[in-house]
Amino acid sequence: YYKYVVTVKKSKFYKASLETSAKKKVNQIVKEAKAYADANDRENYVYAMVEYFDKWICENNTYDSSALDSSYEATAKYYYSHSCYGTLLKGYGICQSYAMTMSRLLDAAGIRNMYVTGTANGAGHAWNYVQMPDGHWYLLDSAWNDNGSSSSKRYFLMPNDGVHIPKGDICGTGNL
């Protein structure tokens, strides 16, 4: 028997209104994704929804490489770039924000997924795994898909590539 106490310090940049706005935005995007799937690919409905989410994230955001510099840690831009609020509400973020947003959208749509951290090309990175109707899990990296104006889909629902290395063990994933 172990007892753990965790203390979480809330960022000075967090406001309850951020979460309210984020929930509203997530619901709007999920509704748009369902309409997109209905209009474009009813036979591969889940695929079309995931495709829409990736497209939305890449078309509506800019990768904020300045947020990788820890000297900006005490700024609002740094906070947003490292949370889902950056990509959902501000239009910028780093891989962490992109992957958190993707996970949140997939959760809201009822699509099984995992937010994953680890390394890619030797550097710290975050991305997602998505379970598709075939029961298999596929890698999805919207940050690396972002080519500046749209999704390249290069890292879209692909098998493990040997470059994205999760930190620790990923449990319960079956066919990764």
Order of alpha helices (4+ residues) and beta strands (2+ residues): alpha-alpha-beta-alpha-beta-alpha-beta-beta-beta-alpha-beta
